[in-house]
Amino acid sequence: MCAQTDIRWQKVLYERQPFPDNYVDPRFLEELQKNIHVRKYQYWAVVFESSVVVQQLCSVCVFMVIWWYLDEGLLAPHWLFGAGLASSLVGYALFDIIDGGEGRRKSRRTRWADLKSALVFITFTYGFSPVLKTLTESVSTDTIYAMSVFMLLGHLIFFDYGANAAIVSSTLSLNMAIFASVCLASRLPRSLHAFIMVTFAIQIFALWPMLQKKLKACTPRCHVAITLIFALTAWAGLLSISVVGAILFALLLLTISCLCPFYLIHQQLFKENIHGPWDEAEIKEDLSRFLR
């Protein structure tokens, strides 16, 4: 025992030491550290970041409201197509102004190429609209509605909200939203309705998030104002269909934008990450000397 007390324990594996395998030295916890990589959140910053989730929920809500209006015959398809086209042109010009041509210089894509892509999409969608209208005639309406609900939920789950997570897939999210729009468009009265519904889905699920992302990065105040207007518009549209649905939707938005950030910050007070000698070793090698 005297030999063990005279010999000081070392945290090495290449020397044989006169200590048992389960020996714990009193200095073992000297390197203990807590919460060294914990991120401190500010309430209003979290509320601002939650606006991306609010926008996607409102996009789905607006899409469903527009579909219901078309299905009930309360909205003329020509009016929707004209309004969507005008909004797309305004959004395209606004995106270019905010971007300052930086993205266009990097991609080397001209406005003429954008116009050709838009014309090709509109032509093919209009040409295949009779096929879209009759695509799911053999499927029951209840099944179509259930598939659409699951696809839109999947769109919300896999959407890129800015988090670096494995579940994020922008392509899968967009494809699920377009599939839901095709399913719902097949239940509209005419082929023209189906064409305009799918076109509107591309605008609100593909083009609109791109503009919102650019606004959030470059003009935060404008982004907040547009989010509030968009949320009020979606809520008003849902209110015209169902009062109960509008109340539940408003509670959902308030929960996500106000209560969830507060709960997140409150839970941060109880978070404890410990770091010490038991952590896995990280080899940090300077590769610059190998690249010379």
Stockholm file with secondary structure:
# STOCKHOLM 1.0

chainA/1-292         MCAQTDIRWQKVLYERQPFPDNYVDPRFLEELQKNIHVRKYQYWAVVFESSVVVQQLCSVCVFMVIWWYLDEGLLAPHWLFGAGLASSLVGYALFDIIDGGEGRRKSRRTRWADLKSALVFITFTYGFSPVLKTLTESVSTDTIYAMSVFMLLGHLIFFDYGANAAIVSSTLSLNMAIFASVCLASRLPRSLHAFIMVTFAIQIFALWPMLQKKLKACTPRCHVAITLIFALTAWAGLLSISVVGAILFALLLLTISCLCPFYLIHQQLFKENIHGPWDEAEIKEDLSRFLR
#=GR chainA/1-292 SS CHHHHHSCCCSCSSSCCSSCTTCCCGGGGGGCEESSSCCCCCHHHHHHHTHHHHHHHHHHHHHHHHHHHHHHTCSCHHHHHHHHHHHHHHHHHHHHHHHTTHHHHHHTCCHHHHHHHHHHHHHHHHHTHHHHHTTTTTSCHHHHHHHHHHHHHHHHHHSCCSCCCTTCCHHHHHHHHHHHHHHHHTTSSSHHHHHHHHHHHHIIIIIHHHHHHHHHHHCHHHHHHHHHHHHHHHHHHHHTTCHHHHHHHHHHHHIIIIIHHHHHHHHHTTCCCEESTTSCCCCCCCGGGTCC
#=GC SS_cons         CHHHHHSCCCSCSSSCCSSCTTCCCGGGGGGCEESSSCCCCCHHHHHHHTHHHHHHHHHHHHHHHHHHHHHHTCSCHHHHHHHHHHHHHHHHHHHHHHHTTHHHHHHTCCHHHHHHHHHHHHHHHHHTHHHHHTTTTTSCHHHHHHHHHHHHHHHHHHSCCSCCCTTCCHHHHHHHHHHHHHHHHTTSSSHHHHHHHHHHHHIIIIIHHHHHHHHHHHCHHHHHHHHHHHHHHHHHHHHTTCHHHHHHHHHHHHIIIIIHHHHHHHHHTTCCCEESTTSCCCCCCCGGGTCC
//
